Amino acid sequence: QVQLVESGGGLVQAGGSLKLSCSFSGRTFSNYAMGWFRPAPGKEREFVAAINWSGCNTYYADSVKGRFTIPRDNALEMVYLKMNSLKPEDTAKYYCAADYFGSISNMPLGRMPYWGKGTLVTVSS
């Protein structure tokens, strides 16, 4: 069974940076596409960013494009969310998710089989 554990959340001032980490265990990490999500008004979880199994392709929500990146390290079985130029509206609990050879273009649908428990990011103005 896939297990995902997020870390790295905290309090940061607007304009600052933060790096979230998600550790993966239970299966072969390099077989899984990974994504980050956060709650949004009217949505349980809003898509933020995705990376395919090899790390060659990424996909971002328009709201974070140019500010966030989603690198992965298959050797360490980790995926990250590097967040720059943070805004108060980025305040949320961020969830890591995994899908076996999933399509990153479909990730905004949020139909991911595996989820972590989240890490809280608070951006103060």
Summary of the structure (lengths in Angstrom):
residues: 125
radius of gyration: 13.3
end to end distance: 40.0
largest distance: 40.5
contacts: 382
relative contact order: 0.31
helix: 10%
strand: 52%
